[in-house]
Amino acid sequence: MRSVDVVALGGGHGLAASLQALRRVTPHLTAVVGVSDDGGSSGRLREEFGIVPPGDLRMALAALCGDDTWG
C-alpha cells in the first residue's frame, strides 16, 4: 500500500493530538504550527523577550517524536 503525504495545520493541544495519531499512519507528515498565541505565559514571553512563544511548537515536536527513550 502506498503511503500518503499529509500536512496538518493548527496549534495547541488539538494539533499535537492529531500529529500523534497521524504519525502512526504515514511517515510523510508535515506540521504547520501557528505561533500567534498571545495568552498566558506565551503573551509574557512575547512581550518581555520579543520571541515566538515556544509552547505550541514544542508540543508539536513532542507529538512527532517516537515512543522510544530517545524519541
Short mmCIF file of the C-alpha atoms (twelve columns), coordinates in Angstrom:
data_MODEL
# 
_entry.id   MODEL 
# 
loop_
_atom_site.group_PDB 
_atom_site.id 
_atom_site.type_symbol 
_atom_site.label_atom_id 
_atom_site.label_alt_id 
_atom_site.label_comp_id 
_atom_site.label_asym_id 
_atom_site.label_seq_id 
_atom_site.Cartn_x 
_atom_site.Cartn_y 
_atom_site.Cartn_z 
_atom_site.pdbx_PDB_model_num 
ATOM 1  C CA . MET A 1  0.000  0.000  0.000  1 
ATOM 2  C CA . ARG A 2  1.273  3.465  -0.909 1 
ATOM 3  C CA . SER A 3  1.712  5.921  1.979  1 
ATOM 4  C CA . VAL A 4  0.044  9.306  1.822  1 
ATOM 5  C CA . ASP A 5  1.645  12.736 2.223  1 
ATOM 6  C CA . VAL A 6  -0.192 14.656 4.960  1 
ATOM 7  C CA . VAL A 7  0.016  18.323 6.002  1 
ATOM 8  C CA . ALA A 8  -1.570 19.255 9.333  1 
ATOM 9  C CA . LEU A 9  -2.347 22.901 10.142 1 
ATOM 10 C CA . GLY A 10 -3.141 24.232 13.595 1 
ATOM 11 C CA . GLY A 11 -1.804 24.809 17.055 1 
ATOM 12 C CA . GLY A 12 -2.202 23.833 20.658 1 
ATOM 13 C CA . HIS A 13 -3.374 20.515 22.015 1 
ATOM 14 C CA . GLY A 14 -5.583 19.725 19.002 1 
ATOM 15 C CA . LEU A 15 -2.693 19.777 16.551 1 
ATOM 16 C CA . ALA A 16 -0.468 17.781 18.901 1 
ATOM 17 C CA . ALA A 17 -3.129 15.087 19.303 1 
ATOM 18 C CA . SER A 18 -3.682 14.937 15.533 1 
ATOM 19 C CA . LEU A 19 0.046  14.658 14.834 1 
ATOM 20 C CA . GLN A 20 0.469  11.899 17.383 1 
ATOM 21 C CA . ALA A 21 -2.276 9.884  15.681 1 
ATOM 22 C CA . LEU A 22 -1.204 10.680 12.105 1 
ATOM 23 C CA . ARG A 23 2.438  9.695  12.607 1 
ATOM 24 C CA . ARG A 24 1.238  6.135  13.165 1 
ATOM 25 C CA . VAL A 25 -0.497 6.171  9.762  1 
ATOM 26 C CA . THR A 26 2.087  7.798  7.489  1 
ATOM 27 C CA . PRO A 27 5.811  8.578  7.635  1 
ATOM 28 C CA . HIS A 28 5.247  11.554 5.323  1 
ATOM 29 C CA . LEU A 29 3.864  14.110 7.763  1 
ATOM 30 C CA . THR A 30 4.369  17.874 7.772  1 
ATOM 31 C CA . ALA A 31 3.114  20.187 10.510 1 
ATOM 32 C CA . VAL A 32 2.402  23.891 10.058 1 
ATOM 33 C CA . VAL A 33 2.228  25.297 13.585 1 
ATOM 34 C CA . GLY A 34 0.546  28.620 14.304 1 
ATOM 35 C CA . VAL A 35 2.633  30.657 16.739 1 
ATOM 36 C CA . SER A 36 0.368  33.669 17.146 1 
ATOM 37 C CA . ASP A 37 -0.665 32.700 20.679 1 
ATOM 38 C CA . ASP A 38 -0.522 35.698 22.998 1 
ATOM 39 C CA . GLY A 39 -2.365 34.463 26.070 1 
ATOM 40 C CA . GLY A 40 -0.954 33.396 29.428 1 
ATOM 41 C CA . SER A 41 2.769  32.741 29.634 1 
ATOM 42 C CA . SER A 42 3.059  32.901 25.824 1 
ATOM 43 C CA . GLY A 43 1.962  36.528 25.919 1 
ATOM 44 C CA . ARG A 44 4.506  37.334 28.620 1 
ATOM 45 C CA . LEU A 45 7.337  35.674 26.671 1 
ATOM 46 C CA . ARG A 46 6.383  37.526 23.515 1 
ATOM 47 C CA . GLU A 47 6.120  40.861 25.323 1 
ATOM 48 C CA . GLU A 48 9.200  40.619 27.561 1 
ATOM 49 C CA . PHE A 49 11.660 38.887 25.249 1 
ATOM 50 C CA . GLY A 50 10.244 39.541 21.781 1 
ATOM 51 C CA . ILE A 51 10.335 35.840 20.890 1 
ATOM 52 C CA . VAL A 52 7.954  33.442 19.227 1 
ATOM 53 C CA . PRO A 53 6.106  31.584 22.002 1 
ATOM 54 C CA . PRO A 54 7.594  28.069 22.124 1 
ATOM 55 C CA . GLY A 55 4.651  26.171 23.677 1 
ATOM 56 C CA . ASP A 56 2.673  25.064 20.601 1 
ATOM 57 C CA . LEU A 57 5.822  24.329 18.606 1 
ATOM 58 C CA . ARG A 58 7.234  22.260 21.487 1 
ATOM 59 C CA . MET A 59 4.005  20.262 21.757 1 
ATOM 60 C CA . ALA A 60 4.001  19.565 18.007 1 
ATOM 61 C CA . LEU A 61 7.630  18.418 18.037 1 
ATOM 62 C CA . ALA A 62 6.990  16.172 21.028 1 
ATOM 63 C CA . ALA A 63 3.964  14.657 19.263 1 
ATOM 64 C CA . LEU A 64 6.109  13.810 16.236 1 
ATOM 65 C CA . CYS A 65 8.788  12.085 18.332 1 
ATOM 66 C CA . GLY A 66 8.850  8.332  18.605 1 
ATOM 67 C CA . ASP A 67 7.714  6.492  21.709 1 
ATOM 68 C CA . ASP A 68 11.170 5.140  22.495 1 
ATOM 69 C CA . THR A 69 13.525 6.720  25.023 1 
ATOM 70 C CA . TRP A 70 15.314 8.938  22.506 1 
ATOM 71 C CA . GLY A 71 12.236 9.998  20.536 1 
# 
